[in-house]
Amino acid sequence: MDTFETLKTSFSPISNSDTTILILGSLPGDKSLELGEYYGHPSNRFWKVMAHITEDELPLTYADKKQLLLQSNIGVWDVAHQAKRKGSLDSDIKDVVPNDLDSFVANHKHLKVVGFNGKKAEALFDRYFTRKPGINYISLPSTSPANAGISFGGLCEVWRQMAIALLLCVMPCTLPAQSHAHYDLEEVVVAGSRSKLEDKSVANVTKLNLSNSAEISGLSLSQKLTGVAGISNFSTGAGIGKPVIRGLSGNRIAVFAQGTRIENQQWGDEHGLGLDENGYEQVEIIKGPASLLYGSDALGGVLYFSDALYAKGNSLEGTLGSEYNSNTNGWRNTGAFKLSKNRFHWNAFGGYTTHEDYRDGNHDAVPNSRFHTGDFKTSLGYTGEKIISALKYSVLSEKYGLVAPDEEGAPYQKLTTHIVSSENTLFFDNASKLKLNVGYVFNNRKEFEDGDIAALDMNLGTFSYDAKWYLPKWNERWTFTLGTQGMHQTNANKGEEMLIPDATTADIGVFGVSEYYYTEKSHWQIGLRFDGRNIDSEEFTENYTAFNFSTGIVQSLAHNLSLRANLSSGYRTPNMFELLSDGVHEGTNRYEIGNRALKTENSYQIDVSLDFKNEHVELFLNPYFNYIRHYIYLQPSDEILEEQPVYYYSQADACLYGGEAGFHFHPHPLDWLHVEGSYSNTFGEKADRQDLPLMPAQKLSATVRANFSPNNATRKILRKFSAYLQEQYSFAQNRIAEYETATPAYNLVNAGLAFEFQCGKQKIKFNAAVNNIFNTVYYDHLSRYKQEGIYDRGRNLNLKVSVPFGGVPMTKSGVTHLE
């Protein structure tokens, strides 16, 4: 510490054009000045508070810390540009020369909240500046180690007021530091990378941004998820796909959207997700059993789709987009409209997609592979002082051709899915909260063999609820969560054919989870759950019960090196199709026979994740071993019924094992360069050492990306520019089951660019990509059309344009002024 009064100078601000919250300090302390970093003293709690309230892990490097703020639209600066001070105490600051905060406000059009990190920062601000209308000013307790009178938990509770002020966008005011917020950032979302799953599981959670998909290729939503290591796509042509997580798919993957569990007859090979990414911000993926928090069908993993953010406080926003795919002469047009006014928020999304028959690498069209979809999604949100609530509705209409040699009378399917849900969080004075989500999903599936009369016509209606009670933190280390989930589902047949009889399924589950924060670098979790399921039909009635557990730890092993280790169990009851099917399943060319003696599947997985991060490189290694008792699979036979081969549902104990590894290299000062790579594998065997069917091939992926920021001369026209080159290599799959065919290796090369430019006052975003540049002729091992000798999609040029509009504040009368 300096013993003499010296002149000290602050840093440049951390901010970007999207900054909505600015945190102002007084002047950097001596340790911060020595390191050249904001809040560099190891005892200052600023970065820990920011990581906590944005629900992210504490970054290990300063570059990652700055990125944490920027991706959450948070900026940092100091009131004083220069001042004299002896040591680091605020009380010793003299002869202040302030920063140009008025210019900062003028240049950051989205700025809504200014938070003062301590009383000195606020006092200096009020001495040199005038508070501006339209911005909320908040007094916050200092994160300095000198402010030892408030606990870390207390700091976090008060600092969350930034999110409250941003979302409510009230008239300019100062909230007293002693007041307590009744919100957390999971509900009042500031962070664009917010996580719905990460804070509830020591399992590794992977996020995929769906709203910025320059490098995400694929016509189906499932295919777009394959950019994540360990995720594959079980496809039926270009439009139908279901995700495969480490060799498991269908009813073994729990899917959540609009805060509710999605049920849409996932048992068929040619049944897709039943979701469109329009209106969703990102998807979070848990690989492995997650039955503790998500119930039956989470045996293989979880897909959690997070809704798009609301408009920024008191404003109107929107986007119009159009996309073209050359391979299928396909068009996709979408629109988004967002409105926020005081405590109310409204989003609406719509889109229509149409594709003709796709062409393979030989330029041959695949007859009847065309498809069309239309979607609409809306949500109405309310933010009160003790309740946050949202009511959501979506409808998705889909029509898919099922490939047949003769186009005349070719079979097709039509699907309609309605989702109505309500998400609610109630806050109590004792710092506990209750989350209650309820939802209803209605799915109608029709399959047409010849003509316009549906041979198969099924209705599936599912009501579900999910309640969680978060108890107050005990002793600053322990947290407890209690919860219950339930479902009531009815299946009804209306067509001539009946694959499964009418039936009713009812679920109920209760669970408890406890987390213990031993230190900042050590976090433990343990939980238990009990479930019961009843299946009732005229032909079959059965009750199933299951106990499950999960335990794990997040531990910092060394500087920049962290470990996640998790041991968990999962379960899945056999579904109606596996139990009771008896007939030809159109589109699969099989006669499938169920097995009423099937038992519940039970999974036990060990999952380890090692992560290394520093300023230049990130590395991860994620091995796993999954043992499944009574694994259910479809066994081919040499029998023929109704001119179709007969398949029987069978069971055997099985093991799935493998993992993922990868790296991200971003050298400095070459900040524009990013080099990424990943490798994934999954091996599946029955207890008798025979290979399981339909295991994904080993895959290798490498991407080189360049992100450029234009110089001052071109910035008025060209705002952002990026380009990438990607290689995806799939190894030969020779580990196959009986009656299954091997698949040769193949290599795909993709490239693309994206840029954002200004046309007058209008911002326009444009993406162009070429997938399968060399028009490779190949089969993917998980393509259902492989057995018919039909190749996958050839070269495709993808062009995408997006035009955002609005983003302007609402006037007091509620009228917007669009430029």
N, C-alpha and C positions, 0 to 999 in steps of 0.2 A: 504493500500500500504506500502511495506517495505520502511523504511527510511535509511536502511543500505545496503551496497553492500553484497549480499549473493550468495552462489553457488546454482544454480537451475538446475533440471534435467527434461528432456522432457519425453514423454510417448512412449510406444511401438506403432508401426504403426497400422493403420486400413487398412487391405488389405486382399486379398485372391489370389488364383492362377489365377483368371480371370481378375485381375486388369489391366486396359489398360490406365488409367489416374492417375497420382500421383500429389497431391497438396502439395507443400512444404511451410511450414511456417518457421519462424526463431526460436522462443522459446516460449513455452506457457506463457501467462501472469499470474499474481498472482491469479486472480479469477479462471482461468482454473486449476492452480495447486491446489488450495484449494478444488475444486470440483472433481478433477481427471478426467476432461473431456476436450477434444479439443474444443476450442472456447467457453468456458463456460461463458464468460462475457455476461450479458443479452443485452448489446448494440452492441455486435459484430454481424455483419450481415451475417456471413458465412453460418449458417444453413438456413437462410431465402433465401439467394441466391441459395443454392443448391436445396432447395425445389422448387424454382421458375423455374430454368432452367431444372430440371428433370420432371417438371409438376406433382409434387406430393404435397400433403398437408404437412404443416410443422409438423414434428413429435413432439410429446409431451414429450417423454422420450429419454434419451441418447441412450438406447439400440435400439430404433426405428430409431434414427438419424444415428447410425452406419449401421443399416440394409439398410437404404436408399442409403448410399454410396455403400455398397457391391453389392446390386442388380443392381446398375447402373455401376458396374465395375470401381468404383472410389476409390482411396486410399488416405490416409492423413498421413503425417509425418512431422517432423521438421528437418531442416539442423543441428541444434545444439543438441547434446546429453546432454552436460552440458555447463554451462557458468555462469559467475558472472554478476549480474545485480541488480541495485537498482530500485525498482518499476517494471513497465511493459513496459517502452518505449524501442523500438528497438535500439534507438541511445545510450542507456546505456549498451548494451551487450558487455562484455569483456571476454577474456581468454576462447575462445570457444574450446570445444572438440567436433568434428563433429560426427554425426551418420555414420554408415557404409552403405552409399548409393550405393557404387559400388556393394556390395553383394546383396543389395535389387534389383538392376537392373538385376543382373545375375540370381536371383532366380524368377523373374517375367517375363517370356518369352513373355507375351502378351503386355508388357508395351510399349506404343507408344508416350505418351505425358506427359511432366512434366510442371506443371504450378506453378509459384512462386507467393505466396500470399503476395505481397508487395516487395519493392525494397531491403529491408534488407535481405530477404530470398535469393533473386537472387545474391546479392553481396557476401553473405557468401558461397553460393554454388560455385560461380566462384573462390573464394579464395582457396577452398579446393579440388575441383573436376574439371574434364575435361568433357565437353559435348560430348556425345557419338553419333556416326552415327546411323541413323535409329530412333532417338527419336526427337520429336519436343519440343522445349523449349519455353514457352510462359510467357511473363511478364504480370502480372495482378495487377490491383489496389488493395490495401489492404482493407480487410473487417473490419479492426479495427475501433472502434469509433473515434480514433484519426484522421482518414482520412475522415473528414467531408466535404471535397471539392467536392465529387462526390455523386450524388444521388443514391438511391437504384436502380432506373431504369437504370441509367448509369452503375452501377456495373454489373447488370444482362446482359446488352447488350454486355459488353466487355468480361465477363466471358464465354459467349457462344463460344468464340473463341476456347476453349478446344475441343468442338465438331467438329468445322471446321477442326482443325489440325488433329484430329483423323481420320476423314473421308477422307480428301484429302491426308493425309500421304505424304506431300511434303518433300523436302530435309531439313535437320536440319536448323532451323532458329529461330529468335526471333521476334515475332510480337509486335510492339509498343503498349503500353497501350492506346494510344490516338486513335488508329484506331477503326472503328466501324464495327462489324460483320453484315452480311446480312442474317444470318441464325437464326433459333431457333431449339430447340431440338425436335420439332414435326416432322421436316423434316430430320435433321441430327441426327439420333437416337443414343443416348448413352445408355439411360435407357432401360433395358430389360423389365421393367414394364410400359413402356410408355402408355399413355392413349390418344385415339383419341376422346373420348367423354367427359371426366370428366371436362375439362376446358371450355366446351361449355354449360353446363347445371348444374343448382343447384340440379337437381334430383340425387338421389343416383345411382352410377354406380358400378356394380359388375364385376370383372375381373376373368376369368378362363383361366389358362395357359394350352394350348393345346400341347405344345412341351415337357412338362414333366408330363406325364399322368399316373404315377405309381398307383394312387388311382382312376383314372377315368375309370369306367367300362361301357361296352355297345358295341354292334356291330354297331349301327348306330350313326352318329354324334349327332342327336337329343337326343338319350338316354344318351350320355356322358355329355350333358349339365344339366342333372337332379341333378348333385351334388350341384348345386346352389340352395339355399333356395328360394322357390317361383316359381321354374321352374319344369314343368312336361313334360311327353312325350305322345303324341297321336300316338299310334303305330298300325302298320299293320304287325304283325309278328316280326321277329328279325331284319330285315334289313331296313324296312320303318318306319320312324318316323318324326313327326314335333313337334317343341317345343311349349309348352303351358306356357304363362307367366300370372300368376294370373287369370287363367280361360279363357284366350283369345289366339287364335292361327290362323294359316292360313294367310289370307290376312290382318289380324289385327296386324301382326308383320312385321315390315320393316327389311329386311335383306340386309346388305352391305358387299361386299367382293371385293377385288382389287380396293377399292375406289369408287365402283359404286353400284347402287341399283340392287339387283338380282330379276328378274321376271321370274318365271318358273311354272306358272299354279298351284298356291298353293290352289286353291279352293277345290280340291278333298280330301276326307278322306285318300285315299291311296297314296297321293302325298307327297314325302319327301322334304327335304330342297334343294336338287340338288347341294350340296357342299360336298367336302371331306376335312377333316382337314389337309391333307398333304400339307405342304407349308404355313400353318398359325401358327403364334406364340401364339396368344391368342384371345379370344372372349370377348368383353365387352357388358354388358347387361344393358339396361335401362328398368325398370319395370314401365309401365304406359304410358300415352299419351306423345308422343314426336313429334307431328306434326309440332311444331314450326320450328325445324331445319331439319326434315326428311320427311315431307309431308304426304300425304294420305297413309294409311296402317300402319302408326306408331301409330295408336290409342291404341294398347295394349302394345307397347314397341318396342325396337330396339335391334337387334343383329348386332354387328359390328366386323367383322373378320379382325384382323390385320395381315398383311403379315409377314413372317419370316424375320429376320434381314439379311442384307447383310454380307458377310465375312468382317472380320476386315481388316483395311487398307492394301492394297497391298499384299494380301495373297489369297491362295486357300484353301477352306475347303469343306468337304463332309461328308456324313453319309450314311451307308447302314444298313437297319433294316429288321427284320423278326419277325413275330408274329403268334402264334398258339392258336386256341381256340378249346378245346376238345369237347364241346357240339355239335358243328356243323362241326367238323373235318375241321375247317376253317383256311386258311392261308392268311396272308397279308404281302406282300413284298414291301418295299419302298426304294427309293434312293434320295439323295439330293446332289447337286453340287453347290458351290458358288465360285465366283471369283471377286476380287476387284483389280483394277489397276488404280492408280491415281484417276481421276475423274469419272471413269466408274465402274459399278458394274453389275454382272450378276448372277442370281439365276435360277436353274432348278430343278424341283421335278417330280418324277414319282412314280407310284404305281399300284399294281394289287391285288385285294381281291377276294377270292372265298370261299363260304360257302355252305355246304350241308344242308338238312332239319334239323331244330333244334329239340331237345327233351325236353319234359316237365318234371316236377318233378316225374312223373310216369314212366319215361324212354321211353315214347311213342314218336315216331317221328311224326312230323306234316308235312303231305305230301305237297310238292310243296312250302315249305317256303324257299327254297334255293335262293341264289342271288349271282351275280358277278358284280364287278365294276372295272374300270380301269381309271386312271387319269394321266394327264400331266399338269404341270404349269411352266411358265417361266416369268421372268421379267428382263428388262434392265433399269438400272438407270444411271442418269448423275447428277453430282453435280457441278454447276458452281458458279461464284461469285454472280450472281444476279438471278439465276434460278436453281431450282431443279426439275428434271423431271423423270418420270418412265413410261415405256410402258410395259403392262402386257397382257399375254394371258394364258388361261387355257381351257382344254376340259375334260369333265367327261362323261364316258359311263357307263350306268347302265342297268342291267337286273334283274327283280324281278319276282319270281313266286307268283301267287295269289292263296291262299289256296283253294283247291277243294277236295271233297271226293274221286274222282277218278283221279289218276295221268294221265291217258290217256286223251289227249286233254285238260289238265289243262291250264287255262288262265295264261298269263304272260304279262308283260309290258317291253318295252325297251325305255330308255330315253338317249338323247344326249344333253349336254349343252356346248355351246361355250361362253366364256367371253373374250372380248377384251376391254381394258381400258387404259386410259392415265391420270396420275396424275401430275399436274404441280403447282409449287409455284413460283411466281415472287416477288422479293423484290425491294422496291423503296427507294430512298435516304431520304425520309421524315419519314422513319420507318414504313410505311404502307406496306401491302403485299396483293397479290391477289392469291387465290387458284382457280384453274379451273380443274375439273375432268369431263371427258367424257367417256362414255362406251357404248358398244353394247352387248346385251345378246341374243343369239339364242337358243331356246329350242324346241326340237322335241320330242313329246310323241306318242308312238305307243302302242296299246293294242291289244292282240291277244286272240281270243276266242278258236279257234280250227285250227291248221295248221299254216302255215307261212305267211298267208296274213293278214295284219293288218285290223281289223274291225274299229279301231279308229286311225287316223293319223293326228296329229295337229302340226302346226308350230306356234311358238310365237316368234316374233322378237321385241326387245325393245331397242331403242336408248334413252339415258338419259344424262343430263348434270347437273352440280352443280357448281356454281360460288359464291365465298364469298370474300368480300373485307373487310379487317381488317384495320380500320383507325388508325392513330397514337393515342397513349394514350394522353388524354387531362387532364391537371391539376394533373397528377400523380395519379388520382383516377378513371377517367372515361375511359371506352373502348366502342367502337361502332363497330358493324359488320353489314354489309348489304349483302344481298344475293338473288340469284334467282335459281330456280331449274325447270327443265322441263323434259318431257318424251313424246315419240311418239312410240306407240305400235300397232302392227298388228297381228291379229289372223287369220290363214288360215287353212281350212280343206282339207285333201286329201284322207281320207278313206271313206268306205261305210257308216259308221255311223257318225252322226253329233249331238253332244250334244249341242253345241252352234253355231250360225251362224258366218260366217266371219265378222270381225268387226275391227274398228280402234279406238284407245283411245289416246287422247292427253291431257297432263297436263302442267300447268304453275303455278308457285308460286313465290311470292316475300315476303321478310321478313326483319325485323330489330331487332337487339338484343343490349341492353345496359347493361353494368355491372358497378357497383359502389362499390369501395373498401373503405368502411368507415374507417375501421382500419384493422390491420393485422388479427383480429379475427372476422371481420364482412364483409360479401361480399353479395351484393344484385344483382339480375338480373331481367330484365323485357324484354319481346319481343312480337311483333305482326306479324301476317302473313295473307296474302290473297292468296287463291288458286282458280283456275278454271279448270274444267275437261269437256271434250267433248267425248261422246261415239257415234259412228256412224256406222250403219250397214243398210242393205237393209230393215230390219224389224223394226229397232228401232233407234231413234236418241234422245239424251238428253244432256243438259248442266247442270252442277252442280257448285256451288260456295260455298265458306266457308271462314269465318274469325276465326282465332284462336289466343290464347294468352298463355303466360306462365309467372309466376312471382314466385320468391322464394328467400330464404335467407340461407346463411351458417353462423352460429353464434356460437362462443365459449361461453358456459354458465358458466362454472367453470373450474378449473384445471382438465385436462384430460377428460372433458365432452363437446361434441359438438353437435349441432343441425343443421339438414337440414330440411327445410320446403318448400313445393312446391305446388302451385295451378296452374293447367294447363288444357288446353282443347285439344281435338284431334278430328279428323273426319275421316270417311272412306266412300267413295262412294260405292254403290253396284257394284259388279263385273259382268262381262258378264254371268257367270254361274248362279248367283243368279237371274239375270234379265230374261234370255232367255232360260235356259235349258229346255229340253222337251224330255226325253228319258231315257233308261236304262243306268245307269252308271256302267260299268263292274267293278267287284271287290267289289262293295258296295252292290250288291243284292238289289238295289232300283230303282224305277222309279221316277225321280226327276223332278219337275215342277217349273220353275221360276216365278217371280212376277214382271211385268213391272212397277208396281206402287210403288216399294220400294223407300224409301227416304234415304238421307244421314244419316249415324250414326254420332252422336255427343257425345263426352265423356267429362266429367268434373271430374277431380280427385284431391283429397287432399292427399298428401303423406308426411309423417313425418319420419325422421330418427334420432334416438338418438344413439350416439356412445360414449363409455367410453373406454379409453386406458390408461394403465400404464405399468410398467415394467413386470408385472406378468400376467395380465388378460386383455382381450378385451371383451366388451359386446356390442350388438346392438339390437335395437328394432325398427321395421319399419312397423307401421300400415298404412292403406290406406282405402279410400272410393272412389269408382268410380261409377258415375251415367251416364248411357248411354241412350240417347234418340234414339228411332227407332232402337233398337237392332235387328239384323237380325238373325234368327235361322231357322233350318229345322224342320218342324212340321210333324210328322207321321200321317197317316189317316187310315181308314178302307177300302180304295179302293184298287183294284187290276187292274193293266194294264200290259199286256204282261207277265202274271204270276209272277209279282213282286209287292210288296207293294208300294203304292204311297206316296211320301213325298212332301210337299209344303213348299216353302220359305215364311216366315211370319215375322212380326215385332211387337215389343212391347217395351215400356220403361222398363229398367232393372237397377238393382243395383248390383255391385260386391264389396265385402268388406272383409277385413281380414288383414293379415300381416305376417311378419317373425320376429323371435327373435333367438338370438344365442350367443355363447360365445367361446372364445379361451383362454385356460389356459396354460401358459408356465412358470412354476415356476423357479426361479433362486435360487441357482446355478445349479439346474437340467436342464440345457439348452437342454438336449437331449429329454426331455419329452414334448409332446404336447397333450392336451385333448380338443377336439372340439365338439360342439353340436349345433343343430339348430332345430327349429320348424316352420312350415309354414301351413297356411290355407287360403282357398278362399271359400266364400259363394256367390252364385248367385241367385237372385230372380227377377221375373218379377214384374211389378207394382201391379199386383193383388195378390202378395205374394206367387205365385206358384214358385217352384224351377226351375231354368234353367237347361237344360240338359248338360251332360258331363262336370260337374265341378269336378276338381281334389279332391281327398280325402286329409284329413289332414295328414301331415307326420312329423315324428320325426327321426332325424339322430344323431348318436354319433360316434366319432372316437377317438381312442387312438393311438398315433404315437410316435415312438422312432427313433431319428436320431443320429447316432453315427459317431464320427470321430476317425478313427483308431489311435493307438499310433505309435510312431516312429518305433517300431520294425516291424510292419505289413504294414506301409504306402506305402512301395515300391511295395507291391502287391495289397492290399485292400485299395482303396482310400476313399470310402464312403459306408455307410450301413444304411438302414432304414427298419422298419417293422411297420405294422399297423393292427389294428382290428377295424372293422366297423359294426355297426348295423343300419338297416334302417327299421323303423316300419311305416306301412301305416294303418291308422284307417279305420274302416268300413265306407263305404259311403252309408248312408241311405237317404240323402237328394237328391231325384231324381225327374225327370220330368215324365209326363205321358208317358207310353209305355217304360220307361227306367227301367232297373233292378238294384237292390241294389248289392253292392259288399262287401264281408266280409273282415275283417282285415287280414293282413299278416305281417310276420316278416322275413327279410332277413339278414343273417350274412355273411360278406365278410372279407377276410384277405389277406395279401400279404407282400412281401418284395422286396427290391430293393438294388442292390449294384453295385459299380463301381470298377473294378480291372484293374491291369496293367499286360499285358502279353508281356514281353520284353519292347519294346518302344510303344506298341499298347494299347490304352485305350479301354475297353469294358464295356458296361453297360448292366445289366441284371435285368429284372423284372419278378416276378412270383406272381400270384394272384389267389385266388379261390373265385368265386362269388356264392352266394346262397349255402353256405357250406352244409347245412342240406337238400338240395334238396327239398325245400318247394314247395308244389303244390298250385298255387295261380292264381288269375286273377288280373290284374291291372284294375282299373275302367275305364281308358282311352284306354284300348286295344279294337280295333275294332273287334277282334276275340272272345271277351268274349261272344257276342250274339250268336256265333256259338258253344259255349261250348268248345272252344280250350284254354288250359291253356298257361301261359307264360313259359319262358325258365327255365329249371332246372339248376342243378349244372354245373359250367363251370370252367375249369382250363385254365388260360391265361398265356402263356409264351412269353416273348418278349426279344429280344437281339438287341442291337444297337452298331454299330462300327463306331465311328467318325475317320476321317482321314484328313490329311493336316493341315491347320492352320499355315503353314509356310510362311514367307515373300517371295515376288516375288523379283527376282534379277533385276538389271537395264535393262537387256536384255529381261525381261519378262519370263524367264525360272524359273520354280520352282524346288526345290530340295527336294523330298519326302524321308523321312528316311525309 
